[in-house]
Amino acid sequence: MGPAAGDGPDAPPDDDTLRPPPPPVRLTPQLACNPQTGMAVLWYIAEHAPELRRWIVVNPRADAALLEYIAQAGGPGVNRALTILLDGLR
């Protein structure tokens, strides 16, 4: 038996193949501190954009593991951001 009708290289494309891919995500301070930003993106920022780590500190979605990583990795403004966060918790 051959392929089903509509299968194969001559079949018309489905809706998914007609859509362009999403644009790349720009790593910005707004993205780093946005509570809607997913944890995978926050971890990516923490690992690859040290200049944005301080902005993750103010993100309410950032969990203890991510904040610990940022504290250990450091970066511009990280110590100050962590100090402000911890002072606010007292």
N, C-alpha and C positions, 0 to 999 in steps of 0.2 A: 504494500500500500504506500502511496506517495504522501507528500506533505499535505496538510489540510489547506483548503482554499484560504487565501489571504496570507499564507506563510511564505517565507522565502525572500530572496533579494528583490523580486519584482513586486512584492506586496506594497500597498500604500503605507506611508509612515503613520504611526499612531500619534496621538496628541502629545505624548511625552517627548518624542523626537523632534517635534516642531517648535518646542519652547527653547529659548536660549538658556544657557546656564546662568545661575545667579552671579551677580558681580562679586568680585573678591571683597572680603570684609576689610575695611580700613581700620587699622588699630589706632584709636584716638582716646584721649582722656574721657570723652563722653561715653564711649563704649565700655571702658574699664570700670567706670563708676555706675553704670546703668544696672539697676537690679534685674532687668529683663535679660541681661546678657547671660548666656549659659555657662555652666561651670567649665566645660571643655574649652570654651573661648577664653575664660578668665585664666585658666591654667596655661594656655598657649601664650597669652600676653605676659604672664608672670615669668615664663621660661624664655621668651624670645624678645621681649621689649622692656628691658630694665628701666627705661625712662618713664614707663607707665605704671610701674609697680605701686607707687605711692597712691595712685588713683584707685587701685583695687582695694586698698586698705579701707577706703570710705564706702565701699560697696557692701550693703547689708547681706548680699548673697555670699560673700566671701566667708568660707568656713575656717575653723581653727587650723586645719592642715594647710590650707592655702596661705593663711596669714603667717604660719610658722615658716613655710618655705620662703615667703617674701622677707621675713625678718632675718633668716639665715643668708639669703642671697644678696640682700641689700640693694642699693641703687640710689639714684638721686632723690632726695627728699623722703626716703623710706623711714629713717629713724624719726624724723619730725612727725610724719603722719602717724606712725605707731604710738609715739608719745602722746599726741593729741587724742587718739582713740582710747588709749589706756587711762589717761586723765579723765576723760568723759565717763568712763565706767566706774570711777570711784565715787 
